[in-house]
C-alpha cells in the first residue's frame, strides 16, 4: 500500500530560469531563500562547502502527465525504452527532483547557487551539503544514451 505523507518546504527558488528546459543549465544562478521561520544560524558553517544537494518539488508538472510504462527518453527513437524509475525528469510519481549545485555564497537565509536545475518559485524541500565521502562507492556505470542525452545539460545557455 502506498504511503502518503506531507512535507513542508524549507524555502523557495528565487530568480534563475522561469521555465524548465531540457538543457543549458550551466551558469544559471539563483537563490534558495530559506523561510524566515528559521534563525539565521540555520546556515552557519554552510559557506565552507562547495556544493549542495537540493530536493525540490516539480510544482509546474501536470500530475496527470505520469507515464508509468517504459518509454524512450526525450521520445528519441534511437534510445531504448526505459521504465519510469530509470528516468530523472519531472514526470515522477512523487514530483520530487534532486539536484547537485555549486554553492556560490551564503547571505543569511539566502543561498546563492549555480547550476540548480529548478525554476523561480520552485518549493525547496531539503538542502544538504555535499560530502565527498557520500559520493558513489565502487565503479560507476551508466548506459551510453545518458551521456548522449545530457551532453549539453550543464552547458552555458546561448553557446
N, C-alpha and C positions, 0 to 999 in steps of 0.2 A: 504494500500500500504506500502510495506517495505521501511523504511528509510535507506539510505546508507550514511555513513559519514567516514571521515578519522580520525585516531588518530595517534599521534606521540609518539614514545617510549621515556620514560624518561631515559632509560638505558638498560642494558643487564645483564643477569646472567653470572657470570664468575666462573668457577670451579664447583665442586659438581659432579653430575651424568652427563654422556654424552648420556645415553639412558633412555627414560621414561620406568618405570616399574609400575606394579600394587601395589606393597607393599615394605616394608622395607625402608622407608624414614627417620626413626628415626636416629639421629646422623649425617645425611647428612649436611655438611656445604658447603656454597657457599657464593659468594659476589654478591650483587646487585650493579653494578657500574653505577652510575648516569652519564649522559652525561656531558662532560666538558663545555658545553654551560651554565651550571648552576653555580652560585657562590657557594663557599664552605659554605656560610651562609645558603644555602638552607636546610642543615641538622642540623642547630643549634637547640639545645634542644631535638633532637630526641633520644639521649642517655638516656634520662630519662624514656623512655618507654621500656617495656619488650617484647612486641610483635608488629608485623606489619601485616596488611592485604595487600596483594600484588595481583594486577591484571596483568595478563600476557597473551601473545598470544601463543597458541599451534602451534608454527611455523613448527613443524615436521609432523603435521597431514595432511593427504591427504584430500583436500576439497571435493573430490568426494565420500569419505567414510563418508556419512552422513545419517545414518538410522533414518528416521523420524517416522517410525511406532514403536509401542510398541515392546520391546524386553526384554529378560531376562538379568539382569546384569551379566557381565562376561560370558555370554552364559551358566550359571549354570541352569540346568533343575529343580533344587529344589527351585529356587527363582521365584517370579511372574514376568509376563511381566509388564514393566513399560514404559510409554511414554518418549520421549527424554527429556522433561523438568524435569522429575524426576531422571535423571542421572547427575552426576557431572564429567564425564570423558571428554576426549579431543575431542570426536566426537560431536561437537556443531556447531550450525549454525554460531555463531559469532567467533568460535575458541578461545574464551577467557576463561581463568582459573582464579580462585580466591583461594588464599592460605593464611592461617594464619601461620606465622612462628615466631620463637624466635629471637629477635634482640640480637646479641652477642656483637657487637662493632660497633661504628661509627668512621670511619677514613676518614675524609674529605668527599668526594663523594662516598666512598666505604662503603656499609652497609653489615657487616658480619652477616650472618643469619644461623640458624639451623632449619631443618625441612621444608624447602621450597621445594615443590614437582614440581619443574621446573628444566630443564636441562641446561647445559652450552650452552650459545648462545641464550637463550630464551629472546625475547624482553619483557621488563617490561613496562607496560602501566601506572600503577599508584601504588604508595606506600602510605599507610595511617597508622598512629599509631593506635593501638588497644586501644579503650576507653572502659573500663568495662561497662560504662553506655549505650553503644551502643550495648551491647550483647542482647541475647533473653530476652523478657519480657513475663512473664507468663510461663505456663507449656511447656516444650519441649518434643516432641514426635517424634518417627520415627519407621518405621517397623523393625521387628526383622532381616530381611535379611541384612539390612545395617550394623547392629552390627556384624553379622556373616562375612560379606564380608570384613569389614575394621578392623578386629581383629589384623592383622599384618601390617596395613598400616604404622604406625609410630614405628613399632618395629625396633630395630637396624639391619642393614644388617649383615648377617652371623650368626645370633642367631637362 
